[in-house]
């Protein structure tokens, strides 16, 4: 099987959940990093390098034996199945799916503040994110973890693509790269913060970060 993941050089969760899950599972794949010009071309034309059709004009996508699959959740599940990081039990799988969907919803809240060019408006948007929207969603996730009585992870005390997605999403928010979003924003949610720390300390995750980005975070 020949696998290729297409995304930019950024370690964003939508791509990292794919890359890291395959890396943990020791599944060989080609990590294709594209330029911002190529990214914009995909958005405008639905084509990458004028020949690869991108179904929803967005990245990441996964190429499997020459065929392209889009949408983060779909690709993450596929990579998770290959790597044994997605449950075979349907109910447990649904519990993983809800976390991937939650990560997507949180990203949808943040994305407009990234696109906003007016600094004053962006500041107001970020304040609402920090003071209302993100704490609300973090609380939802914290409550889910509280109900996992015998687990420090999201599902059945076994690492899954759900934990990897949240690890990288929180890493983005904790990095300080988003103006107005404090790097301690998750500290009030101990179980959620513990997910980030636990995944981050996984030997294969650390190996990936050092190998790929020459850093641990």
N, C-alpha and C positions, 0 to 999 in steps of 0.2 A: 504494500500500500504506500502511495506517495502522497504526503501531506505538505501543504504550504499554508502558512498564516500570513495574511497581508494586513499590515497596519503601519503607522508611523513609528518613529524612534521613541515616542513617549511611552513610559511604563504605565499606561492607563489601564484601569481594571478590566475594561471590556476585552482588551487583547491579552492582558497578563493572566486572566483566569484560564485562557486557552493554552498559552505558552507554558505556564507553570504546571498546569495539570498534566500536560503531555510530558514535560520534563520529569516530574515526580514519577510518572508511570514508565519512564525510560522508553517512550515512544518517539521514534525518529521523525523529525519534521524540519522543514525549511522555514526559517524565520525571515520573511521578506519585509524589510523596512523601506517604506516609500517616502518620498519628499513631500513637502507641503504643497508644491505645485501639482504633483500627481494626485494628492488628496483632493484638491480643489477641482481637478479635472474629473475625478470620480463623481463628485457632487453634481457637477454641471452636466456631464455627458453619460454617466453610468458606465463608462469604460475606463479601464486602467491600462496605461501604455498602449492605448488605441486598439487593443485586441482582446482584453479580458473583460467580459461582461459582468458588471457588479449589479445584482438584481434590484437592490433598493437604494442605489446611489449612495451607499454609506459603508463604512468600514468599522470593525474588522470583517473580513470574510475568510472562509476556509476553503482551500482547493483540495479535493479528494480525487486522486487519479484523473486529474484534468477537469473535474466538474466543480463548480463554485456553489457554496452554501452561504447564505447570509443570515443575519439576525443573531445577536449575542447569545440569547438564551438557547436557541437551537444548537448553535455551534458548541457552546459550553457543555450542554448535555452530551453531545456526540463525543467530545474530547474526554469528558468525565467517564463515559462508558468504556472507552478505550483504556483509560488509566485506572479503572476500578475506583474512581472517586465520585461515582453516582450510583445510588442504591438500585438494586434490582427489584426490591419490594415497591409496589406502586404507591403505597401511602407514604413511605419514607421519601420516595422520589418527589412526590408532590410537596413535601415539606422543604426539600431542597429548592424546588422550583419557586416557591413563594419568596425565598430569600433573594434569588437571582432577580425576580421581578421587582422586589423592594429596592435592590441596588439600582435598577433601571429607573424606578420612580424617583429616587433620591437624586440621581444624576440629572433627571429632567427638571428638578427644582433648581439645581445649580447652574445648568447650562446657559439659561438666559442671562445670568449675571456675568458669565464669561464673554458672551457676545456683545453685551452692552458697552458702547464706546464712550458714552457720556459719564464722566467720573463721578459727578454728583448723584446721578440716578443710580449708578452702580453701587455707590456707597450705601444708599438707602436700601437697595435690594439685598445687599450683603448683610446689613443690620437685621433685616427681617429673617433672612436665612439663619443667622446665628442665634437670634433671640427667640424665634418661634418655630420655623419650619424644620430645621435640622434636629433640634431637641425633641420635637414631636415624633419624628421618625426613629430617632435613636431610642426613644422610650418604647416604641412599638417593638423594636428588635430586642431590647433589654428584657421586656416582658416575655417574649418567646423563649429567650435563654433561661429565664427564671423558671419556666415551666418544664424545662429539660432537667429534671431533678438529678439524674445520674450522669449528666453529660456536661462537659465544659465547651463542647462544640454545638453547632446548630442541630445536628441530627445524629442521635444514637451513639454519641461519643466517638464518632469516626470522622476523620477529616474528609470533606467533600468539596466540590466546586463552590458550594455556598460559602464556606469558610474562606476559601481563597479569594473569592470575589469581594467579600467584605474586608478582608485584610488589605487588599490593594486600594479599595475605595477609601477606607479610613486612612491609609498611608498618604493618599492624595490630600485629604483634608488636614492631616496632621503635619504636612510638610511645610506649611507656611507660605506656599506658592500662591495661594488665593488671598489677595489683599483683603483685610477685614475679617478673615476667618482665623481665629486664634488656634495655635497648634495644640492647645490643651482642650479642644472642644469636646473630646470624647471622654475626658477624665471623670466626668460625673456619672458615667455609665460603666461600672466596673466589669461586668460580665462581657459587655461588648468590647471594651478595651482589652480584656484578657484574650478574646478571640484574635485580635490583631497581634498581640504579643506571642501567643502560642503558635500561630501560623508562621510568624516571622522567624521564630527560633527553630523551625523545622530544618534539618540539615540540608535537604534538597532545595528548599526555598533560599536559604543563605547561599548555597552553592550557585544557584541561578542568578541571584542579585550580584554577587561578586564577579561571576563569569561574564555576565551580560552588561552590567552597568558600573562595574568596578567599585561598588559600594554595597552596604548592607541594608540600606533603606531606600 
